[in-house]
């Protein structure tokens, strides 16, 4: 695989993922956010269901600079194994309670 992936955002939804994606795009990075991940949802599901290893899924990201939000954030380690020169950024809320309150409003 190409080593283009530069940034893997490991923060869950409601931890600033949209702001991070916007900032990275302003800096010129190509970013796959939740909406772009939906375009490849079948490959994510094939991986999660154990039908395929991570190679096919990771190859879909070979020309992407950064990933944020679900489902990529929960499998940041898999991305990092394929793109070990990437930087991992963990975004957090001030408290678990604050994150939960925000998350519940979203769903």
MOPEFEN-V609316 format. One record per backbone hydrogen bond with DSSP energy under -1.0 kcal/mol. CO is the residue of the C=O (numbers start at 0). NH is the residue of the N-H. Records with the same first field share a line. If there is no record, write none. Layout:
CO->NH ; NH
//
This chain:
5->86
6->66
7->88
15->19
16->20
17->21
18->22
19->23
20->24
21->25
22->26
23->28
24->27
29->64 ; 65
31->67
32->36
33->37
36->39
37->40
39->43
40->44
41->45
42->46
43->47
44->48
45->50 ; 51
46->49
53->57
54->58
57->60
58->61
60->63
64->5 ; 6
65->31
66->8
68->72
74->78
75->79
76->80
77->81
78->82
82->85
86->7
88->9
94->98
95->99
96->100
97->101
98->102
99->103
100->104
101->105
102->106
//
